Structure formats: C-alpha cells, structure tokens
Amino acid sequence: MNTQPYRYLNFTKDPLVAGWNTINDLESLFIHVDSECKLLKPEIKDIFLSQNLIPKANLLSYAPNSLRRFYHTDMNKDEKTECAINWLLAGNPGKTEWSYQALEMKVDIPGKTGVHGTEPELWGRPSLTPDFSTSLIQPMLIRTNVPHRVNTLGIDTWRISYSVRFYGNPPWQEVVEKLSNHIL
C-alpha cells in the first residue's frame, strides 16, 4: 500500500527573517538558493539543528495557471533527496500532486537539464491521475523521492514558497521520526 507522501507540521507559517522579500522580481525568480539558510528564522533553524538535521534551502516560484507535463523526483545524479519541508510565502497554494504509479513510467528526454544543470528524473505522463493531492496551506514535510508536481491550473497568482532540505540527505522515515513532535 502506498503511504501518504506528506505530513503537515505545526511550524510557524512565517518562517523567514524580516526583509526576505526584498529579493528582486520574486514572481519570475523560479529559484533562489539559500544554502546556509540565512533567510530562515533562527528559532526554526535551531529545531532542525537540535535533531542533527543541517538545513539548506531554496526560495521557489511557480507560474500561475501551469502544470508540469511530467511528474518529477528530486533524485537527480548529484543528490538523492528523499524529503523537504515547504512553506507557502505568497500567492495561491495550488496543489502538490504525487503518483506512485508514475514510478513505473520513467521518461527520458535527451538534453533536458534541471535547475542546477543536472538531469532531473521525470516520470509518468501528463494525464496520470495523482494518488495524493494537497494544498500548501500549512508548512508541510513532503516526500521528494516519490514522483510529484505542482499544479496551479486555474490560479492567476504566482506561488512563492520556501523549501528546506537537509545536508546528508537523511531518509524520509528518519526525518519523520526526528520531527514527530511537530507533525500535526
């Protein structure tokens, strides 16, 4: 049986330090690497550090009225990331969708590179019905090694989010256990 690939967390809905939104052109940013988590509030960073989870992060934007053609995993050749914690900072939460069935449908697109110049893992097909779908209405721990995508169809605002990963890429279950006191 496929398990729920996300957990809502009881973290603050405002995770970033004052002044984070001075970054130019948030709407077309797509990605801003915050490898030292300088934008993350120290009290949230301390929660992770107390569990020996060393955070790194990205500020992400998603265009309105869009849907990635394929599901993807964050298991590219440089990193084997199993999970992330995402916060909605601005705009409409849209939907995050996961498909376990997509794991049976690897897609190879020659020359396709990801944000950091690495080849992303693409899965499934555009019409594949997701097994799980939820909105980013609360800080959320998500599985990034299960094929997923962001769906903002019918939404006319950009979705701006903050995504924390952890150095050493700890497994999903380990992060769930370490953050169990923060899971709703």
N, CA, C and O of each residue as an XYZ file, in Angstrom:
736
protein
N       0.842     -1.196      0.000
C       0.000      0.000      0.000
C       0.881      1.252      0.000
O       1.862      1.330      0.741
N       0.533      2.203     -0.814
C       1.291      3.449     -0.895
C       0.899      4.357      0.258
O      -0.285      4.558      0.529
N       1.885      4.893      0.923
C       1.620      5.726      2.086
C       1.546      7.198      1.709
O       2.089      7.631      0.693
N       0.874      7.936      2.537
C       0.719      9.381      2.338
C       2.100     10.035      2.255
O       2.900      9.898      3.180
N       2.388     10.741      1.161
C       3.731     11.297      0.972
C       3.920     12.698      1.555
O       4.818     13.422      1.127
N       3.109     13.083      2.503
C       3.273     14.393      3.131
C       2.745     14.353      4.560
O       1.924     13.509      4.919
N       3.241     15.292      5.363
C       2.756     15.492      6.726
C       2.714     16.992      6.972
O       3.690     17.697      6.716
N       1.588     17.475      7.466
C       1.528     18.885      7.859
C       2.263     19.052      9.177
O       2.259     18.159     10.024
N       2.896     20.211      9.338
C       3.705     20.490     10.518
C       3.155     21.689     11.271
O       2.518     22.565     10.686
N       3.406     21.721     12.573
C       2.933     22.837     13.398
C       3.984     23.937     13.527
O       4.068     24.600     14.560
N       4.787     24.130     12.477
C       5.732     25.241     12.452
C       4.997     26.528     12.115
O       3.900     26.499     11.559
N       5.606     27.651     12.454
C       5.045     28.948     12.113
C       4.833     29.064     10.606
O       5.597     28.510      9.816
N       3.789     29.790     10.223
C       3.524     29.998      8.801
C       4.414     31.097      8.224
O       4.389     31.351      7.019
N       5.194     31.744      9.075
C       6.094     32.813      8.633
C       7.520     32.412      9.011
O       8.011     32.823     10.062
N       8.193     31.617      8.173
C       9.482     31.048      8.561
C      10.696     31.936      8.334
O      11.792     31.621      8.798
N      10.508     33.043      7.625
C      11.684     33.801      7.188
C      11.901     35.083      7.962
O      10.968     35.678      8.501
N      13.152     35.491      8.002
C      13.536     36.725      8.692
C      12.948     37.931      7.965
O      12.608     37.851      6.785
N      12.832     39.031      8.671
C      12.332     40.275      8.066
C      13.249     40.685      6.921
O      14.469     40.547      7.004
N      12.653     41.181      5.873
C      13.424     41.665      4.741
C      13.673     40.651      3.649
O      14.299     40.986      2.643
N      13.204     39.413      3.809
C      13.453     38.400      2.784
C      12.847     38.795      1.441
O      13.379     38.438      0.390
N      11.725     39.539      1.473
C      11.013     39.827      0.230
C      11.606     41.019     -0.535
O      10.966     41.561     -1.437
N      12.807     41.416     -0.179
C      13.490     42.460     -0.948
C      14.228     41.869     -2.149
O      14.806     42.609     -2.945
N      14.210     40.543     -2.284
C      14.827     39.908     -3.451
C      14.080     40.392     -4.695
O      12.849     40.372     -4.733
N      14.815     40.817     -5.689
C      14.206     41.392     -6.891
C      13.384     40.371     -7.667
O      13.796     39.223     -7.830
N      12.232     40.796     -8.136
C      11.397     40.053     -9.069
C      11.072     38.637     -8.586
O      11.388     37.660     -9.265
N      10.445     38.528     -7.421
C      10.068     37.227     -6.868
C       9.222     36.405     -7.826
O       9.362     35.184     -7.882
N       8.352     37.054     -8.574
C       7.436     36.305     -9.423
C       8.127     35.527    -10.539
O       7.658     34.449    -10.902
N       9.201     36.027    -11.081
C       9.877     35.288    -12.141
C      11.193     34.677    -11.656
O      12.023     34.253    -12.460
N      11.369     34.639    -10.363
C      12.596     34.138     -9.750
C      12.873     32.683    -10.091
O      14.006     32.342    -10.434
N      11.888     31.830    -10.009
C      11.934     30.379    -10.125
C      12.713     29.751     -8.975
O      12.153     28.954     -8.223
N      13.990     30.091     -8.822
C      14.733     29.507     -7.700
C      15.801     30.476     -7.211
O      16.484     31.126     -8.002
N      15.928     30.559     -5.885
C      16.977     31.337     -5.245
C      17.581     30.427     -4.181
O      16.908     30.073     -3.214
N      18.824     30.054     -4.351
C      19.474     29.120     -3.434
C      19.847     29.840     -2.137
O      20.469     30.903     -2.156
N      19.456     29.240     -1.016
C      19.783     29.766      0.319
C      20.499     28.653      1.084
O      19.995     28.156      2.091
N      21.685     28.267      0.593
C      22.378     27.080      1.098
C      22.730     27.157      2.579
O      22.865     26.121      3.230
N      22.880     28.350      3.120
C      23.191     28.487      4.546
C      21.972     28.873      5.370
O      22.088     29.158      6.562
N      20.796     28.883      4.733
C      19.536     29.224      5.417
C      19.598     30.581      6.109
O      19.111     30.738      7.228
N      20.196     31.553      5.442
C      20.265     32.900      6.006
C      18.897     33.571      6.062
O      18.689     34.496      6.847
N      17.963     33.108      5.229
C      16.616     33.673      5.236
C      15.723     33.045      6.307
O      14.699     33.625      6.667
N      16.092     31.872      6.819
C      15.280     31.137      7.786
C      15.432     31.705      9.196
O      16.544     31.985      9.645
N      14.304     31.871      9.890
C      14.355     32.368     11.268
C      15.216     31.444     12.131
O      15.115     30.223     12.015
N      16.056     32.011     12.988
C      16.954     31.190     13.816
C      16.219     30.164     14.686
O      16.719     29.056     14.880
N      15.042     30.517     15.211
C      14.336     29.565     16.082
C      13.874     28.320     15.334
O      13.773     27.246     15.927
N      13.593     28.449     14.048
C      13.220     27.271     13.255
C      14.470     26.474     12.902
O      14.481     25.245     12.977
N      15.517     27.188     12.518
C      16.785     26.518     12.224
C      17.268     25.729     13.440
O      17.794     24.626     13.291
N      17.094     26.284     14.636
C      17.518     25.599     15.872
C      16.764     24.297     16.096
O      17.331     23.343     16.627
N      15.490     24.240     15.698
C      14.717     22.987     15.821
C      15.398     21.894     15.005
O      15.564     20.770     15.480
N      15.791     22.225     13.782
C      16.454     21.239     12.930
C      17.807     20.839     13.502
O      18.131     19.654     13.577
N      18.597     21.835     13.907
C      19.935     21.551     14.421
C      19.881     20.693     15.680
O      20.761     19.861     15.902
N      18.854     20.891     16.506
C      18.725     20.091     17.730
C      18.487     18.610     17.423
O      18.708     17.755     18.280
N      18.039     18.308     16.209
C      17.810     16.930     15.775
C      18.900     16.441     14.815
O      18.742     15.427     14.134
N      20.007     17.187     14.780
C      21.123     16.875     13.889
C      20.692     16.852     12.418
O      21.179     16.043     11.629
N      19.771     17.753     12.068
C      19.356     17.954     10.684
C      19.909     19.318     10.253
O      19.443     20.357     10.721
N      20.893     19.306      9.371
C      21.563     20.533      8.949
C      20.839     21.064      7.702
O      20.930     20.461      6.633
N      20.115     22.201      7.834
C      19.270     22.657      6.731
C      20.001     23.417      5.632
O      21.012     24.080      5.866
N      19.458     23.298      4.433
C      19.804     24.113      3.276
C      18.470     24.397      2.598
O      17.517     23.644      2.798
N      18.374     25.445      1.814
C      17.044     25.812      1.327
C      17.068     26.498     -0.025
O      18.110     26.932     -0.517
N      15.884     26.580     -0.606
C      15.641     27.308     -1.850
C      14.363     28.113     -1.701
O      13.405     27.663     -1.071
N      14.350     29.280     -2.270
C      13.149     30.079     -2.429
C      12.673     29.796     -3.846
O      13.443     29.958     -4.793
N      11.419     29.375     -4.016
C      10.916     28.923     -5.310
C       9.706     29.720     -5.748
O       8.917     30.164     -4.914
N       9.552     29.905     -7.044
C       8.323     30.498     -7.561
C       7.762     29.610     -8.662
O       8.507     29.014     -9.440
N       6.437     29.532     -8.712
C       5.733     28.760     -9.732
C       4.771     29.688    -10.452
O       4.035     30.447     -9.821
N       4.783     29.622    -11.765
C       3.941     30.489    -12.582
C       2.462     30.173    -12.383
O       2.096     29.037    -12.084
N       1.610     31.195    -12.552
C       0.177     30.949    -12.483
C      -0.288     30.069    -13.645
O       0.337     30.023    -14.704
N      -1.394     29.378    -13.415
C      -2.076     28.598    -14.449
C      -1.123     27.651    -15.188
O      -1.083     27.630    -16.418
N      -0.355     26.869    -14.415
C       0.602     25.958    -15.042
C       0.558     24.577    -14.395
O       0.125     24.410    -13.255
N       1.015     23.617    -15.150
C       1.125     22.240    -14.688
C       2.306     21.629    -15.413
O       2.356     21.635    -16.643
N       3.249     21.103    -14.663
C       4.374     20.427    -15.304
C       3.838     19.223    -16.066
O       2.964     18.504    -15.582
N       4.378     19.011    -17.275
C       3.887     17.903    -18.100
C       4.099     16.561    -17.419
O       3.230     15.691    -17.478
N       5.241     16.385    -16.777
C       5.563     15.123    -16.155
C       5.753     15.314    -14.656
O       6.057     16.411    -14.189
N       5.573     14.245    -13.924
C       5.946     14.239    -12.521
C       7.474     14.204    -12.471
O       8.121     13.824    -13.447
N       8.040     14.596    -11.349
C       9.491     14.542    -11.201
C       9.821     14.074     -9.786
O       8.990     14.147     -8.881
N      11.042     13.597     -9.618
C      11.566     13.333     -8.281
C      12.792     14.222     -8.109
O      13.356     14.725     -9.080
N      13.188     14.401     -6.862
C      14.372     15.202     -6.565
C      15.561     14.282     -6.342
O      16.399     14.525     -5.473
N      15.623     13.221     -7.139
C      16.665     12.211     -7.006
C      17.621     12.296     -8.195
O      17.934     11.277     -8.811
N      18.089     13.511     -8.524
C      18.988     13.650     -9.670
C      20.348     13.031     -9.354
O      20.572     12.535     -8.250
N      21.246     13.065    -10.327
C      22.518     12.367    -10.153
C      23.437     12.993     -9.114
O      24.385     12.343     -8.673
N      23.184     14.239     -8.708
C      24.026     14.881     -7.710
C      23.513     14.703     -6.290
O      24.302     14.685     -5.345
N      22.222     14.573     -6.130
C      21.620     14.465     -4.802
C      20.553     13.394     -4.804
O      19.872     13.175     -5.806
N      20.415     12.741     -3.692
C      19.392     11.722     -3.516
C      18.451     12.170     -2.402
O      18.351     11.525     -1.359
N      17.767     13.280     -2.639
C      16.911     13.890     -1.636
C      15.590     13.135     -1.521
O      14.885     12.957     -2.514
N      15.256     12.691     -0.310
C      14.003     11.974     -0.083
C      12.900     12.869      0.448
O      11.724     12.523      0.332
N      13.248     14.015      1.032
C      12.191     14.837      1.628
C      12.604     16.302      1.700
O      13.777     16.655      1.579
N      11.592     17.135      1.901
C      11.783     18.571      2.047
C      10.672     19.094      2.946
O       9.645     18.440      3.129
N      10.887     20.267      3.497
C       9.830     20.961      4.235
C       9.539     22.242      3.469
O      10.432     23.058      3.242
N       8.276     22.413      3.069
C       7.877     23.556      2.257
C       6.923     24.468      3.007
O       6.054     24.013      3.751
N       7.101     25.769      2.796
C       6.208     26.805      3.327
C       5.675     27.619      2.158
O       6.422     27.898      1.220
N       4.425     28.001      2.186
C       3.882     28.968      1.237
C       4.188     30.352      1.791
O       3.854     30.653      2.936
N       4.823     31.193      0.980
C       5.159     32.547      1.411
C       4.197     33.580      0.843
O       3.859     34.556      1.512
N       3.758     33.365     -0.386
C       2.870     34.324     -1.035
C       2.148     33.639     -2.186
O       2.608     32.627     -2.713
N       1.017     34.206     -2.562
C       0.257     33.680     -3.682
C      -0.679     32.567     -3.261
O      -0.956     32.377     -2.077
N      -1.155     31.843     -4.240
C      -2.110     30.763     -4.024
C      -1.359     29.455     -3.809
O      -0.371     29.207     -4.500
N      -1.793     28.606     -2.870
C      -1.055     27.379     -2.587
C      -1.046     26.367     -3.728
O      -0.164     25.509     -3.780
N      -2.002     26.451     -4.632
C      -2.069     25.448     -5.681
C      -2.200     24.064     -5.092
O      -2.655     23.905     -3.960
N      -1.810     23.076     -5.843
C      -1.837     21.686     -5.382
C      -0.465     21.059     -5.604
O       0.190     21.319     -6.613
N      -0.044     20.241     -4.663
C       1.094     19.359     -4.873
C       0.494     17.978     -5.071
O      -0.310     17.520     -4.260
N       0.890     17.316     -6.157
C       0.321     16.015     -6.509
C       1.427     14.968     -6.563
O       2.526     15.247     -7.040
N       1.138     13.759     -6.073
C       2.078     12.636     -6.106
C       1.438     11.466     -6.825
O       0.226     11.264     -6.747
N       2.262     10.690     -7.529
C       1.778      9.480     -8.188
C       2.778      8.351     -7.992
O       3.888      8.389     -8.522
N       2.365      7.337     -7.217
C       3.198      6.147     -7.079
C       3.208      5.357     -8.389
O       4.210      4.729     -8.729
N       2.088      5.390     -9.124
C       2.005      4.695    -10.400
C       3.046      5.220    -11.388
O       3.549      4.467    -12.223
N       3.366      6.498    -11.295
C       4.347      7.098    -12.208
C       5.715      6.443    -12.070
O       6.514      6.491    -13.006
N       6.006      5.825    -10.909
C       7.299      5.159    -10.715
C       7.547      4.068    -11.744
O       8.690      3.666    -11.962
N       6.486      3.589    -12.378
C       6.607      2.549    -13.387
C       6.808      3.136    -14.784
O       6.936      2.385    -15.751
N       6.837      4.479    -14.908
C       6.874      5.133    -16.214
C       7.975      6.180    -16.277
O       7.687      7.377    -16.298
N       9.217      5.754    -16.309
C      10.346      6.688    -16.417
C      10.326      7.346    -17.790
O      10.058      6.690    -18.796
N      10.608      8.636    -17.826
C      10.629      9.400    -19.072
C      12.040      9.933    -19.278
O      12.593     10.592    -18.398
N      12.612      9.655    -20.416
C      13.940     10.176    -20.741
C      13.812     11.216    -21.841
O      13.303     10.931    -22.925
N      14.275     12.415    -21.556
C      14.267     13.497    -22.537
C      15.715     13.927    -22.728
O      16.263     14.631    -21.880
N      16.343     13.517    -23.823
C      17.754     13.860    -24.045
C      17.974     15.375    -23.990
O      17.217     16.158    -24.565
N      19.028     15.755    -23.283
C      19.388     17.163    -23.204
C      18.597     17.965    -22.186
O      18.885     19.145    -21.985
N      17.615     17.366    -21.540
C      16.808     18.077    -20.541
C      17.637     18.207    -19.274
O      18.109     17.208    -18.730
N      17.813     19.432    -18.805
C      18.573     19.640    -17.583
C      17.724     20.360    -16.556
O      16.811     21.111    -16.899
N      18.030     20.125    -15.310
C      17.305     20.741    -14.206
C      17.867     22.097    -13.852
O      18.706     22.648    -14.563
N      17.396     22.617    -12.755
C      17.759     23.956    -12.304
C      19.269     24.094    -12.113
O      19.838     25.134    -12.444
N      19.911     23.077    -11.592
C      21.338     23.153    -11.295
C      22.192     22.503    -12.382
O      23.361     22.194    -12.153
N      21.607     22.296    -13.572
C      22.357     21.714    -14.667
C      22.448     20.206    -14.605
O      23.190     19.606    -15.384
N      21.723     19.579    -13.710
C      21.721     18.131    -13.627
C      20.437     17.605    -14.256
O      19.440     18.322    -14.346
N      20.470     16.384    -14.678
C      19.298     15.816    -15.329
C      18.271     15.387    -14.280
O      18.574     14.535    -13.443
N      17.071     15.954    -14.307
C      16.056     15.558    -13.329
C      15.474     14.202    -13.698
O      15.561     13.778    -14.851
N      14.891     13.535    -12.740
C      14.183     12.297    -13.015
C      12.739     12.641    -13.312
O      12.035     13.180    -12.458
N      12.294     12.333    -14.522
C      10.929     12.611    -14.948
C      10.157     11.307    -15.066
O      10.697     10.276    -15.468
N       8.858     11.380    -14.699
C       8.060     10.170    -14.581
C       6.642     10.407    -15.090
O       6.161     11.540    -15.133
N       5.985      9.316    -15.475
C       4.557      9.348    -15.765
C       4.219     10.020    -17.073
O       5.028     10.074    -18.000
N       3.003     10.531    -17.126
C       2.503     11.250    -18.296
C       1.560     12.338    -17.789
O       1.048     12.236    -16.674
N       1.328     13.360    -18.577
C       0.521     14.495    -18.100
C      -0.871     14.112    -17.612
O      -1.381     14.726    -16.675
N      -1.492     13.116    -18.224
C      -2.872     12.763    -17.869
C      -2.981     11.830    -16.669
O      -4.091     11.492    -16.256
N      -1.865     11.411    -16.108
C      -1.882     10.459    -15.000
C      -2.550     11.064    -13.764
O      -2.143     12.126    -13.292
N      -3.557     10.400    -13.252
C      -4.279     10.867    -12.071
C      -3.408     10.687    -10.833
O      -2.868      9.602    -10.620
N      -3.258     11.722    -10.017
C      -2.415     11.588     -8.817
C      -3.040     10.665     -7.775
O      -4.262     10.574     -7.663
N      -2.187      9.986     -7.018
C      -2.646      9.169     -5.885
C      -2.967     10.056     -4.691
O      -3.885      9.769     -3.923
N      -2.204     11.133     -4.539
C      -2.389     12.074     -3.431
C      -2.290     13.488     -3.980
O      -1.514     13.756     -4.897
N      -3.077     14.382     -3.418
C      -3.064     15.779     -3.810
C      -3.419     16.611     -2.585
O      -4.375     16.303     -1.875
N      -2.650     17.661     -2.341
C      -2.942     18.518     -1.201
C      -2.461     19.932     -1.493
O      -1.623     20.149     -2.369
N      -2.994     20.879     -0.756
C      -2.594     22.274     -0.903
C      -1.567     22.641      0.160
O      -1.578     22.103      1.267
N      -0.700     23.545     -0.187
C       0.345     24.019      0.727
C      -0.234     25.126      1.618
O       0.174     26.285      1.536
N      -1.191     24.740      2.467
C      -1.877     25.691      3.339
C      -1.234     25.778      4.715
O      -1.564     26.657      5.511
N      -0.336     24.880      4.981
C       0.352     24.746      6.269
C       1.760     24.288      5.947
O       1.946     23.604      4.940
N       2.768     24.627      6.748
C       4.094     24.063      6.484
C       3.977     22.540      6.365
O       3.254     21.894      7.124
N       4.701     21.989      5.399
C       4.483     20.597      5.056
C       5.796     19.872      4.783
O       6.636     20.355      4.024
N       5.965     18.703      5.411
C       7.048     17.783      5.117
C       6.572     16.927      3.952
O       5.528     16.281      4.038
N       7.342     16.922      2.856
C       6.919     16.170      1.680
C       7.980     15.161      1.259
O       9.177     15.357      1.474
N       7.505     14.076      0.653
C       8.413     13.101      0.046
C       8.782     13.608     -1.332
O       7.914     13.848     -2.171
N      10.069     13.768     -1.559
C      10.541     14.245     -2.853
C      11.074     13.113     -3.725
O      11.410     13.326     -4.890
N      11.151     11.900     -3.155
C      11.599     10.753     -3.942
C      10.427      9.975     -4.529
O      10.634      8.947     -5.173
N       9.206     10.446     -4.318
C       8.013      9.917     -4.968
C       7.659     10.923     -6.067
O       7.645     12.125     -5.803
N       7.375     10.470     -7.284
C       7.062     11.417     -8.352
C       5.957     12.395     -7.945
O       4.894     11.998     -7.465
N       6.241     13.681     -8.151
C       5.314     14.737     -7.734
C       5.407     15.910     -8.697
O       6.339     16.010     -9.495
N       4.419     16.795     -8.604
C       4.408     18.002     -9.427
C       3.544     19.047     -8.745
O       2.730     18.733     -7.877
N       3.736     20.301     -9.152
C       2.914     21.401     -8.648
C       1.900     21.762     -9.734
O       2.240     21.899    -10.909
N       0.653     21.910     -9.306
C      -0.445     22.212    -10.216
C      -1.059     23.552     -9.810
O      -1.653     23.672     -8.738
N      -0.910     24.556    -10.674
C      -1.530     25.863    -10.408
C      -2.562     26.208    -11.483
O      -2.856     27.382    -11.712
N      -3.110     25.181    -12.143
C      -4.128     25.430    -13.167
C      -5.322     26.150    -12.555
O      -5.778     25.793    -11.469
N      -5.831     27.167    -13.255
C      -6.980     27.928    -12.778
C      -6.648     28.966    -11.724
O      -7.549     29.583    -11.156
N      -5.367     29.165    -11.455
C      -4.933     30.117    -10.434
C      -4.188     31.253    -11.140
O      -3.303     31.005    -11.959
N      -4.547     32.486    -10.822
C      -3.954     33.605    -11.560
C      -2.873     34.362    -10.789
O      -2.521     35.483    -11.158
N      -2.349     33.762     -9.730
C      -1.253     34.390     -8.988
C      -0.064     33.433     -8.920
O      -0.223     32.213     -8.976
N       1.133     34.017     -8.796
C       2.339     33.210     -8.626
C       2.318     32.544     -7.254
O       1.803     33.116     -6.293
N       2.871     31.351     -7.162
C       3.051     30.668     -5.881
C       4.519     30.826     -5.500
O       5.405     30.365     -6.219
N       4.771     31.474     -4.371
C       6.131     31.655     -3.870
C       6.264     30.783     -2.622
O       5.475     30.908     -1.685
N       7.260     29.904     -2.612
C       7.432     29.002     -1.473
C       8.901     28.924     -1.073
O       9.798     29.315     -1.820
N       9.109     28.407      0.129
C      10.448     28.210      0.678
C      10.577     26.727      0.983
O       9.703     26.151      1.633
N      11.658     26.101      0.522
C      11.827     24.659      0.649
C      13.144     24.338      1.346
O      14.219     24.684      0.856
N      13.050     23.678      2.486
C      14.225     23.279      3.255
C      14.531     21.809      2.994
O      13.649     20.954      3.081
N      15.782     21.531      2.675
C      16.307     20.159      2.561
C      17.374     20.031      3.638
O      17.646     20.982      4.370
N      17.975     18.854      3.730
C      18.981     18.644      4.769
C      20.251     18.044      4.181
O      20.197     17.122      3.367
N      21.410     18.585      4.610
C      22.682     18.040      4.176
C      22.772     16.579      4.606
O      22.288     16.206      5.674
N      23.390     15.766      3.772
C      23.493     14.337      4.038
C      22.278     13.568      3.561
O      22.284     12.337      3.567
N      21.220     14.283      3.142
C      20.008     13.677      2.593
C      19.463     12.523      3.435
O      19.400     11.386      2.967
N      19.067     12.814      4.681
C      18.533     11.751      5.527
C      17.255     11.158      4.932
O      16.506     11.859      4.251
N      17.003      9.869      5.183
C      15.803      9.218      4.657
C      14.519      9.832      5.231
O      14.510     10.378      6.334
N      13.451      9.726      4.460
C      12.122     10.212      4.836
C      11.747      9.770      6.245
O      11.387     10.599      7.081
N      11.828      8.467      6.515
C      11.373      7.940      7.806
C      12.186      8.510      8.960
O      11.635      8.765     10.031
N      13.467      8.713      8.767
C      14.312      9.306      9.803
C      13.864     10.733     10.121
O      13.789     11.113     11.290
N      13.569     11.514      9.098
C      13.116     12.892      9.312
C      11.747     12.912      9.979
O      11.498     13.739     10.856
N      10.859     12.011      9.572
C       9.539     11.897     10.219
C       9.715     11.623     11.708
O       9.057     12.254     12.536
N      10.589     10.695     12.053
C      10.811     10.351     13.466
C      11.424     11.524     14.233
O      11.006     11.820     15.352
N      12.402     12.183     13.641
C      13.069     13.288     14.336
C      12.144     14.492     14.541
O      12.302     15.241     15.505
N      11.194     14.672     13.646
C      10.279     15.810     13.741
C       8.882     15.399     14.211
O       7.923     16.156     14.058
N       8.775     14.218     14.774
C       7.457     13.682     15.172
C       6.698     14.611     16.127
O       5.468     14.638     16.096
N       7.397     15.365     16.969
C       6.716     16.293     17.890
C       6.126     17.499     17.173
O       5.380     18.268     17.778
N       6.446     17.677     15.899
C       5.955     18.826     15.127
C       4.943     18.431     14.056
O       4.433     19.290     13.336
N       4.653     17.136     13.948
C       3.696     16.660     12.956
C       2.280     16.785     13.504
O       1.995     16.360     14.624
N       1.399     17.370     12.705
C       0.001     17.532     13.120
C      -0.763     16.230     12.949
O      -1.956     16.171     13.248
